Amino acid sequence: MSILARRKRKSSHFIARGVLAAGAWGFIFLLLSLEAQARPKILDIKHWSAPDQTRIVLDLSGPASYEPYASSDSLTLAWVIKNVHFPGGEKIVPINDLVMKKFHLQALTPRRVRLTVTLVQPVEAKIFALKKYLDRPDRLVIDLVRPDLEVKEKNTRKEARGLKTQKTRIVVIDPGHGGEDPGAIGPKGTKEKDIVLELGKKIKKILDQEKGIRAFLTRQGDYFIPLTQRVCIAREYGADLFLSLHCNGHQKRQLRGTSVYCLSLKEASDVTARLLAERENASDLMGGVYEKGAPGRILDSILLDLEQTSLINASLTLGGIALGELRRVNAIQYSIPRQAQFAVLKAQDFPSLLVECAYLTHPKEEFLLQNANFQNRLARALAESVKKFLPLLTIQEGEAGKMVRDHGTSNHNSLR
């Protein structure tokens, strides 16, 4: 074989080896790319600030695990999120609220991402995963609570109870949803959580101008409160009345109208009320709850039944009055209050009413709900309902107290 032939043969051998090597590396890169695509990705990063805590939420394309990351600084907390891909590689988000200064998300490796939080003061931290639910993806939630601010909030609410000794009625207004849970969303993107918060503030302003009435809100900003905690907040305020504000929504955009709802201890008054209660009760799944709320009071079952029956009757009275006032503002969907097992109405201390102010999914009612004049009319109607109801509540409280006293006397005599 000539020298030239041997050189050509050697060159072809090297080229073949090069092609094989390139193919192998290409195959490896393809596998890595496919593996990266298969790993859950961090889709979005959100946060909300409450008076005593801050919540960080990572939206994920699939479930991911996590573990603490050691830090020598007491004002720094960190976790490593495992087997997850962060397309951005790194992101610093300034917060600067009462709980934290900022958080830093950084990819340590293609499979590991570190989340670092810089605090204002030490906190109690909870981190937990939420599975995909309806249109919500898998989520990783970090709740950071400042214990001193939490105590301050509780003390502020308990101080309000002192107003009761001055013969002042306390009304707690609960703007539904908030934070991670937007509630119903209109065709133009209007969010229920924003509308009801603005409406709640307007009602509070009107009621606070009335002698013998003080109003408080369960939330004063865009953050999520679990359903049972809303009832606990009202109880800490010493509520005489609880008013939960909502906007309705439905796939059928022609549905419209205002409606009011009360608690039912048994079956819902109709299928529509039951489905609405199920949707409103799912708020904890939408907003994300780490643990169950505080348990209710444990009472003698007969006494509890008497109290609940009396409270429901009072709530139905309020509901009837509210419908009379609200029909002057908007079309009424149902002429009487509907009933179902709404979790947020299950207080054992005070009458509760849930108001669906209008259908946010109806284009015209979405426009109205955004209108300041319509909001003011709604607020005045609900405030007027409260003012007309409170004198009747005093009468019903006296009658309910007599029933409980009579029951206690009967039990005492039966034991003699």
RODO-2510 file (C-alpha; in nm, 4 decimals, decimal comma):
residues 416
     n   res          X          Y          Z
     1     m     0,0000     0,0000     0,0000
     2     s     0,1397     0,3367    -0,0964
     3     i     0,2135     0,6079     0,1584
     4     l    -0,0666     0,8201     0,0102
     5     a    -0,3186     0,5366     0,0487
     6     r    -0,2124     0,4740     0,4089
     7     r    -0,2570     0,8456     0,4853
     8     k    -0,6062     0,8495     0,3326
     9     r    -0,7003     0,5393     0,5289
    10     k    -0,5714     0,6919     0,8549
    11     s    -0,7521     1,0168     0,7839
    12     s    -1,0797     0,8317     0,7205
    13     h    -1,0332     0,6455     1,0466
    14     f    -0,9908     0,9684     1,2405
    15     i    -1,2920     1,1236     1,0675
    16     a    -1,5047     0,8198     1,1518
    17     r    -1,3928     0,8347     1,5137
    18     g    -1,4716     1,2051     1,5192
    19     v    -1,8169     1,1470     1,3770
    20     l    -1,8829     0,8740     1,6335
    21     a    -1,7575     1,0971     1,9165
    22     a    -1,9692     1,3893     1,7965
    23     g    -2,2688     1,1604     1,7702
    24     a    -2,2102     1,0280     2,1220
    25     w    -2,1787     1,3779     2,2668
    26     g    -2,4868     1,4852     2,0752
    27     f    -2,6770     1,1894     2,2151
    28     i    -2,5608     1,2766     2,5672
    29     f    -2,6654     1,6401     2,5206
    30     l    -3,0027     1,5212     2,3918
    31     l    -3,0506     1,2997     2,6950
    32     l    -2,9550     1,5852     2,9288
    33     s    -3,1920     1,8175     2,7479
    34     l    -3,4771     1,5671     2,7681
    35     e    -3,3996     1,5035     3,1348
    36     a    -3,4026     1,8778     3,2064
    37     q    -3,7359     1,9108     3,0279
    38     a    -3,8773     1,6256     3,2363
    39     r    -3,7812     1,7916     3,5666
    40     p    -4,0325     2,0294     3,7244
    41     k    -3,9651     2,3936     3,6428
    42     i    -4,0165     2,7037     3,8541
    43     l    -4,2849     2,8816     3,6529
    44     d    -4,3501     3,1881     3,8655
    45     i    -4,2565     3,3526     4,1959
    46     k    -4,5173     3,5469     4,3968
    47     h    -4,5384     3,7041     4,7400
    48     w    -4,7940     3,8761     4,9654
    49     s    -4,7485     4,0818     5,2810
    50     a    -4,9900     4,0702     5,5760
    51     p    -4,9567     4,2814     5,8927
    52     d    -4,7787     4,0010     6,0796
    53     q    -4,6499     3,7652     5,8103
    54     t    -4,5250     3,7299     5,4552
    55     r    -4,5990     3,4474     5,2133
    56     i    -4,3783     3,3391     4,9223
    57     v    -4,5216     3,1028     4,6606
    58     l    -4,3326     2,9219     4,3866
    59     d    -4,5490     2,7910     4,1026
    60     l    -4,4061     2,4636     3,9692
    61     s    -4,4745     2,2522     3,6629
    62     g    -4,4680     1,9435     3,8858
    63     p    -4,4067     1,8336     4,2457
    64     a    -4,0660     1,9033     4,4014
    65     s    -3,8966     1,8198     4,7311
    66     y    -3,6975     2,0507     4,9574
    67     e    -3,4626     2,0538     5,2560
    68     p    -3,3231     2,3212     5,4922
    69     y    -2,9925     2,4869     5,4001
    70     a    -2,7736     2,5720     5,6977
    71     s    -2,7067     2,9386     5,7694
    72     s    -2,4981     3,0939     6,0485
    73     d    -2,6971     3,4190     6,0370
    74     s    -3,0134     3,4231     6,2512
    75     l    -3,1680     3,6727     6,0107
    76     t    -3,1154     3,4469     5,7114
    77     l    -3,3193     3,1391     5,6261
    78     a    -3,2526     2,9131     5,3305
    79     w    -3,3851     2,5979     5,1682
    80     v    -3,2699     2,3878     4,8764
    81     i    -3,5372     2,2838     4,6317
    82     k    -3,4308     1,9525     4,4830
    83     n    -3,4710     1,8051     4,1368
    84     v    -3,6129     2,1238     3,9923
    85     h    -3,5096     2,3481     3,7033
    86     f    -3,4990     2,7278     3,7343
    87     p    -3,4866     2,8711     3,3799
    88     g    -3,3809     3,2154     3,5003
    89     g    -3,0841     3,0817     3,6964
    90     e    -3,0985     3,3624     3,9540
    91     k    -3,3431     3,6226     4,0811
    92     i    -3,3407     3,8687     4,3717
    93     v    -3,6804     4,0045     4,4822
    94     p    -3,6878     4,3034     4,7226
    95     i    -3,9797     4,2940     4,9712
    96     n    -3,8997     4,5481     5,2461
    97     d    -4,2066     4,4863     5,4601
    98     l    -4,2204     4,4317     5,8380
    99     v    -4,1132     4,0672     5,8075
   100     m    -3,8425     4,0416     5,5436
   101     k    -3,6101     4,2527     5,3333
   102     k    -3,5697     4,0315     5,0266
   103     f    -3,5448     3,6784     4,8979
   104     h    -3,2875     3,5343     4,6583
   105     l    -3,3455     3,2406     4,4245
   106     q    -3,0299     3,0864     4,2781
   107     a    -2,9594     2,7703     4,0778
   108     l    -2,6746     2,5837     4,2499
   109     t    -2,6705     2,3045     3,9917
   110     p    -2,9036     2,2080     3,7048
   111     r    -3,0991     2,0050     3,9630
   112     r    -3,0814     2,2169     4,2804
   113     v    -3,2094     2,5674     4,3524
   114     r    -3,1473     2,7583     4,6740
   115     l    -3,4044     2,9992     4,8168
   116     t    -3,2544     3,2448     5,0657
   117     v    -3,4639     3,4859     5,2739
   118     t    -3,3216     3,7936     5,4487
   119     l    -3,5330     3,8824     5,7527
   120     v    -3,6054     4,1967     5,9511
   121     q    -3,6364     3,9999     6,2764
   122     p    -3,6462     3,6276     6,3621
   123     v    -3,9613     3,4506     6,2452
   124     e    -4,1526     3,1260     6,2683
   125     a    -4,1235     2,9629     5,9262
   126     k    -4,3497     2,7056     5,7640
   127     i    -4,2717     2,5521     5,4261
   128     f    -4,5106     2,3098     5,2602
   129     a    -4,6088     2,1789     4,9193
   130     l    -4,9520     2,2032     4,7609
   131     k    -5,0671     1,9645     4,4912
   132     k    -5,2155     2,0838     4,1651
   133     y    -5,5777     2,1925     4,2082
   134     l    -5,8087     2,3078     3,9272
   135     d    -5,6178     2,5827     3,7432
   136     r    -5,3540     2,6114     4,0170
   137     p    -5,0255     2,4296     3,9476
   138     d    -4,8130     2,2484     4,2021
   139     r    -4,6875     2,5033     4,4523
   140     l    -4,4250     2,5433     4,7195
   141     v    -4,5387     2,7823     4,9939
   142     i    -4,3221     2,9542     5,2547
   143     d    -4,5039     3,1354     5,5366
   144     l    -4,2896     3,3610     5,7558
   145     v    -4,4624     3,4833     6,0722
   146     r    -4,3235     3,7409     6,3157
   147     p    -4,4518     3,6243     6,6572
   148     d    -4,4326     3,9723     6,8097
   149     l    -4,6454     4,1208     6,5325
   150     e    -4,8881     3,8289     6,5547
   151     v    -4,9357     3,8964     6,9278
   152     k    -4,9772     4,2671     6,8560
   153     e    -5,2544     4,1945     6,6036
   154     k    -5,4352     3,9670     6,8487
   155     n    -5,4084     4,2226     7,1284
   156     t    -5,5446     4,4966     6,9020
   157     r    -5,8473     4,2816     6,8243
   158     k    -5,9045     4,1911     7,1874
   159     e    -5,8888     4,5575     7,2877
   160     a    -6,1891     4,6140     7,0627
   161     r    -6,3909     4,3855     7,2891
   162     g    -6,3729     4,6590     7,5499
   163     l    -6,6104     4,8631     7,3338
   164     k    -6,8871     4,6139     7,4145
   165     t    -6,8935     4,7366     7,7756
   166     q    -6,9769     5,0807     7,6342
   167     k    -7,2881     4,9330     7,4689
   168     t    -7,1222     4,9461     7,1283
   169     r    -7,2096     4,6821     6,8705
   170     i    -6,9169     4,5318     6,6816
   171     v    -6,9571     4,4372     6,3156
   172     v    -6,6824     4,2359     6,1482
   173     i    -6,6685     4,2604     5,7697
   174     d    -6,4922     3,9820     5,5847
   175     p    -6,3737     4,0608     5,2295
   176     g    -6,3527     3,7132     5,0763
   177     h    -6,0516     3,5494     4,9113
   178     g    -5,7234     3,7476     4,8832
   179     g    -5,3600     3,6786     4,8044
   180     e    -5,3120     3,3528     4,6163
   181     d    -5,6904     3,3146     4,5893
   182     p    -5,8347     3,5809     4,3529
   183     g    -6,1914     3,4478     4,3672
   184     a    -6,4075     3,5007     4,0589
   185     i    -6,2474     3,6767     3,7631
   186     g    -6,4441     3,8883     3,5170
   187     p    -6,4170     3,8877     3,1350
   188     k    -6,1912     4,1938     3,1543
   189     g    -5,9762     4,0482     3,4316
   190     t    -6,1415     4,2135     3,7319
   191     k    -6,0675     4,0118     4,0471
   192     e    -6,3234     3,9430     4,3140
   193     k    -6,0678     3,9842     4,5940
   194     d    -6,0051     4,3476     4,4927
   195     i    -6,3717     4,4441     4,4567
   196     v    -6,4827     4,3040     4,7931
   197     l    -6,1894     4,4617     4,9778
   198     e    -6,2811     4,8058     4,8428
   199     l    -6,6470     4,7454     4,9245
   200     g    -6,5613     4,6304     5,2778
   201     k    -6,3678     4,9509     5,3422
   202     k    -6,6645     5,1584     5,2263
   203     i    -6,9075     4,9724     5,4549
   204     k    -6,6701     5,0107     5,7490
   205     k    -6,6411     5,3860     5,6901
   206     i    -7,0199     5,4270     5,6890
   207     l    -7,0798     5,2135     5,9997
   208     d    -6,8013     5,3819     6,1983
   209     q    -6,9902     5,7098     6,1636
   210     e    -7,2907     5,5607     6,3436
   211     k    -7,3245     5,6013     6,7180
   212     g    -7,3008     5,2715     6,9007
   213     i    -7,1445     5,0764     6,6085
   214     r    -6,7816     4,9978     6,5271
   215     a    -6,6760     4,7974     6,2229
   216     f    -6,3558     4,6002     6,1601
   217     l    -6,2152     4,4122     5,8606
   218     t    -6,0727     4,0602     5,8709
   219     r    -5,8162     4,1663     5,6103
   220     q    -5,7040     4,5141     5,5127
   221     g    -5,4879     4,4241     5,2145
   222     d    -5,4231     4,1655     4,9470
   223     y    -5,3321     3,8566     5,1475
   224     f    -5,4953     3,5232     5,2151
   225     i    -5,6642     3,4221     5,5416
   226     p    -5,7917     3,0638     5,5933
   227     l    -6,1669     3,0314     5,6427
   228     t    -6,1565     2,9157     6,0042
   229     q    -5,9104     3,1905     6,0921
   230     r    -6,1533     3,4508     5,9597
   231     v    -6,4083     3,3292     6,2138
   232     c    -6,1413     3,3319     6,4873
   233     i    -6,0532     3,6916     6,4017
   234     a    -6,4181     3,7923     6,4303
   235     r    -6,4407     3,6157     6,7649
   236     e    -6,1304     3,7976     6,8929
   237     y    -6,2942     4,1270     6,7994
   238     g    -6,5992     4,0224     7,0009
   239     a    -6,8210     4,0404     6,6934
   240     d    -7,1952     4,0850     6,7288
   241     l    -7,2389     4,0336     6,3560
   242     f    -7,0277     3,8852     6,0755
   243     l    -7,0691     3,9946     5,7130
   244     s    -6,8796     3,8022     5,4420
   245     l    -6,8514     3,9812     5,1063
   246     h    -6,8220     3,8042     4,7711
   247     c    -6,8876     3,8392     4,3994
   248     n    -7,0467     3,5497     4,2181
   249     g    -6,9145     3,3808     3,9050
   250     h    -7,0372     3,1233     3,6559
   251     q    -6,9468     2,9750     3,3199
   252     k    -7,2850     3,0959     3,1930
   253     r    -7,2097     3,4638     3,1540
   254     q    -7,5766     3,5570     3,1200
   255     l    -7,6353     3,4836     3,4907
   256     r    -7,6606     3,7974     3,7011
   257     g    -7,8078     3,9376     4,0218
   258     t    -7,7412     3,9866     4,3929
   259     s    -7,8079     3,7103     4,6469
   260     v    -7,7585     3,6455     5,0179
   261     y    -7,6813     3,3218     5,2009
   262     c    -7,7022     3,1905     5,5566
   263     l    -7,5727     2,8779     5,7247
   264     s    -7,7602     2,5492     5,7078
   265     l    -7,6812     2,2795     5,9636
   266     k    -7,8287     2,0134     5,7358
   267     e    -7,8984     2,0074     5,3638
   268     a    -7,8620     2,3118     5,1417
   269     s    -8,1835     2,4887     5,0463
   270     d    -8,1188     2,4027     4,6802
   271     v    -7,8530     2,2635     4,4461
   272     t    -7,7285     2,6094     4,3485
   273     a    -7,6656     2,7022     4,7129
   274     r    -7,4860     2,3728     4,7741
   275     l    -7,2576     2,4184     4,4724
   276     l    -7,1822     2,7770     4,5731
   277     a    -7,0925     2,6650     4,9262
   278     e    -6,8625     2,3968     4,7868
   279     r    -6,6889     2,6538     4,5681
   280     e    -6,6497     2,9076     4,8489
   281     n    -6,5329     2,6364     5,0891
   282     a    -6,2594     2,5446     4,8382
   283     s    -6,0964     2,8817     4,9068
   284     d    -5,8488     2,7150     5,1446
   285     l    -5,7367     2,4834     4,8629
   286     m    -5,6926     2,7775     4,6268
   287     g    -5,5165     3,0009     4,8769
   288     g    -5,3166     2,7268     5,0467
   289     v    -5,3555     2,6211     5,4102
   290     y    -5,0834     2,4547     5,6142
   291     e    -5,2975     2,3329     5,9022
   292     k    -5,6531     2,3244     6,0241
   293     g    -5,7874     2,6199     6,2145
   294     a    -5,8597     2,6278     6,5832
   295     p    -6,1428     2,3971     6,6869
   296     g    -6,4758     2,5455     6,7825
   297     r    -6,6132     2,5424     7,1321
   298     i    -6,7213     2,2092     7,2748
   299     l    -7,0661     2,2504     7,4296
   300     d    -7,3567     2,0440     7,5399
   301     s    -7,5085     1,9259     7,2108
   302     i    -7,8585     2,0474     7,2995
   303     l    -7,7314     2,3882     7,4074
   304     l    -7,5249     2,4102     7,0903
   305     d    -7,8293     2,3228     6,8795
   306     l    -8,0351     2,5896     7,0579
   307     e    -7,7638     2,8500     7,0053
   308     q    -7,7092     2,7612     6,6417
   309     t    -8,0811     2,7586     6,5669
   310     s    -8,1186     3,0993     6,7269
   311     l    -7,8177     3,2353     6,5337
   312     i    -7,9455     3,0985     6,2042
   313     n    -8,2864     3,2528     6,2671
   314     a    -8,1166     3,5851     6,3386
   315     s    -7,9068     3,5481     6,0232
   316     l    -8,2183     3,4794     5,8165
   317     t    -8,3782     3,7931     5,9597
   318     l    -8,0715     3,9952     5,8597
   319     g    -8,0752     3,8311     5,5175
   320     g    -8,4345     3,9335     5,4585
   321     i    -8,3603     4,2926     5,5574
   322     a    -8,0515     4,2965     5,3344
   323     l    -8,2479     4,1761     5,0325
   324     g    -8,4992     4,4534     5,0886
   325     e    -8,2216     4,7129     5,0780
   326     l    -8,0152     4,5522     4,7995
   327     r    -8,3071     4,5257     4,5564
   328     r    -8,2930     4,9066     4,5348
   329     v    -7,9383     4,8796     4,4005
   330     n    -7,9351     4,5756     4,1716
   331     a    -8,1517     4,2931     4,0408
   332     i    -8,2094     4,0271     4,3052
   333     q    -8,1403     3,6689     4,2002
   334     y    -8,3422     3,5029     4,4798
   335     s    -8,6241     3,6697     4,6731
   336     i    -8,5333     3,5005     5,0051
   337     p    -8,1999     3,4055     5,1677
   338     r    -8,0574     3,0726     5,0552
   339     q    -7,8872     2,8325     5,2967
   340     a    -7,5931     2,5917     5,2730
   341     q    -7,2973     2,4704     5,4783
   342     f    -7,0610     2,7624     5,4242
   343     a    -6,7469     2,7113     5,6340
   344     v    -6,6998     3,0840     5,6909
   345     l    -7,0498     3,1130     5,8426
   346     k    -7,0024     2,8383     6,1030
   347     a    -6,9521     3,0721     6,3967
   348     q    -7,1125     2,9730     6,7264
   349     d    -7,1101     3,3232     6,8705
   350     f    -7,2839     3,5621     6,6327
   351     p    -7,5190     3,5827     6,3316
   352     s    -7,3397     3,5555     5,9975
   353     l    -7,4393     3,6480     5,6446
   354     l    -7,2663     3,5882     5,3107
   355     v    -7,3477     3,8360     5,0342
   356     e    -7,2848     3,7674     4,6654
   357     c    -7,2938     4,1297     4,5517
   358     a    -7,3275     4,0583     4,1775
   359     y    -7,1934     3,8296     3,9048
   360     l    -6,8422     3,9327     3,8143
   361     t    -6,8621     3,7033     3,5110
   362     h    -7,1582     3,9011     3,3702
   363     p    -7,0050     4,1780     3,1506
   364     k    -7,2501     4,4471     3,2659
   365     e    -7,2226     4,3551     3,6328
   366     e    -6,8433     4,3438     3,6067
   367     f    -6,8610     4,7036     3,4813
   368     l    -7,0957     4,7982     3,7657
   369     l    -6,8775     4,6362     4,0318
   370     q    -6,5853     4,8491     3,9146
   371     n    -6,7972     5,1650     3,9314
   372     a    -6,7441     5,3748     4,2461
   373     n    -7,1050     5,4949     4,2489
   374     f    -7,2409     5,1385     4,2350
   375     q    -7,0000     5,0329     4,5100
   376     n    -7,1143     5,3240     4,7257
   377     r    -7,4792     5,2271     4,6772
   378     l    -7,4024     4,8654     4,7688
   379     a    -7,2111     4,9797     5,0767
   380     r    -7,4934     5,2071     5,1913
   381     a    -7,7519     4,9314     5,1382
   382     l    -7,5549     4,6796     5,3459
   383     a    -7,4761     4,9357     5,6148
   384     e    -7,8446     5,0281     5,6345
   385     s    -7,9313     4,6572     5,6667
   386     v    -7,6969     4,6276     5,9636
   387     k    -7,8442     4,9359     6,1312
   388     k    -8,2005     4,8071     6,0934
   389     f    -8,1068     4,4604     6,2156
   390     l    -7,9108     4,5385     6,5334
   391     p    -8,2162     4,6483     6,7414
   392     l    -8,3902     4,3242     6,6401
   393     l    -8,0793     4,1302     6,7419
   394     t    -8,1123     4,2635     7,0948
   395     i    -8,4671     4,1256     7,1132
   396     q    -8,3655     3,7869     6,9658
   397     e    -8,0693     3,7618     7,2045
   398     g    -8,3065     3,8039     7,4957
   399     e    -8,5373     3,5329     7,3655
   400     a    -8,2472     3,2946     7,2966
   401     g    -8,1050     3,3572     7,6439
   402     k    -8,4392     3,2678     7,7972
   403     m    -8,4470     2,9402     7,6002
   404     v    -8,0986     2,8456     7,7215
   405     r    -8,1817     2,9406     8,0824
   406     d    -8,5045     2,7383     8,0677
   407     h    -8,3118     2,4388     7,9319
   408     g    -8,0540     2,4697     8,2113
   409     t    -8,3268     2,4899     8,4760
   410     s    -8,4994     2,1851     8,3303
   411     n    -8,1754     1,9865     8,3425
   412     h    -8,1092     2,0979     8,6995
   413     n    -8,4574     1,9893     8,8132
   414     s    -8,4216     1,6505     8,6421
   415     l    -8,1055     1,5823     8,8457
   416     r    -8,2712     1,6526     9,1795
***
